[in-house]
């Protein structure tokens, strides 16, 4: 199964992420088929090829949840909502933890 996920590059405290297409069993950092776009979290810079990503999703590639959230934020396309799991937050106070 092909997965679209983040791969961290750069140096300490100055990370740059690549969104890569890889096999789900392979390591993220080295074994990827294609670099789809890059993301700089420090400067909030996206260098995206959204058409290529949508083409790979049409060919049964599965984006990770973090990639889907970044794409939703960047493109405002509601298509990426189906890859985001809706979770319910549960607040637990310290008194409840001790019980």
C-alpha positions in Angstrom: 0.0 0.0 0.0 1.3 3.4 -0.9 1.3 6.1 1.8 1.8 9.9 1.5 3.6 11.0 4.7 6.1 13.4 6.2 9.8 12.9 6.2 11.9 15.1 8.4 15.1 16.6 7.1 17.3 19.6 8.1 19.3 20.1 11.2 18.6 20.3 14.9 16.0 22.9 15.8 15.6 23.8 12.1 13.5 21.1 10.6 12.2 21.0 7.0 9.7 18.4 6.1 9.1 16.6 2.8 5.9 15.0 1.9 6.9 11.8 0.2 5.2 8.9 -1.5 6.4 5.6 -0.1 5.5 2.0 0.6 4.0 1.6 4.1 6.5 -1.0 5.1 9.6 1.0 4.1 11.5 3.5 6.3 10.4 7.1 5.7 13.7 8.8 5.5 15.4 6.8 2.7 13.0 4.6 0.7 10.5 6.8 -1.0 9.3 6.9 -4.6 8.6 10.6 -5.1 8.9 13.9 -3.2 5.5 15.5 -3.7 6.1 18.8 -1.8 8.0 20.4 1.1 6.9 22.2 4.2 9.0 24.6 6.3 7.3 24.9 9.7 9.5 27.8 10.9 8.5 30.1 8.0 5.2 28.4 7.3 6.2 28.0 3.7 4.4 25.4 1.5 5.8 24.3 -1.8 3.0 22.0 -2.9 1.9 20.2 -6.1 -1.7 19.5 -5.1 -2.6 18.1 -8.5 0.1 15.4 -8.2 -1.1 14.5 -4.7 -4.7 14.2 -5.8 -3.6 12.1 -8.7 -1.8 9.7 -6.4 -4.8 9.6 -4.1 -6.9 8.6 -7.1 -4.4 5.8 -7.7 -5.2 4.4 -4.1 -2.4 6.1 -2.2 -3.4 6.9 1.4 -2.3 10.2 3.0 -1.4 10.2 6.7 -3.6 12.2 9.0 -1.0 15.0 9.5 -0.5 15.4 5.7 -4.3 15.5 5.3 -4.6 18.3 7.9 -1.8 20.3 6.2 -3.4 19.9 2.8 -6.8 20.9 4.2 -5.3 24.0 5.8 -3.4 24.9 2.6 -6.1 24.2 -0.1 -9.4 24.6 1.9 -10.6 21.5 0.0 -13.1 19.5 2.0 -12.1 16.3 0.2 -9.2 15.9 2.8 -11.7 15.8 5.7 -12.4 12.1 5.1 -8.8 11.2 5.9 -8.9 13.0 9.3 -10.1 11.0 12.3 -12.6 12.9 14.4 -11.6 12.4 18.0 -13.4 13.3 21.2 -11.4 15.1 23.8 -11.7 13.9 27.4 -10.5 16.2 30.1 -9.3 14.5 33.2 -8.5 16.5 36.3 -5.7 15.5 38.7 -8.2 14.6 41.4 -9.9 12.1 39.0 -6.4 10.6 38.1 -5.7 9.8 41.8 -8.9 7.9 42.3 
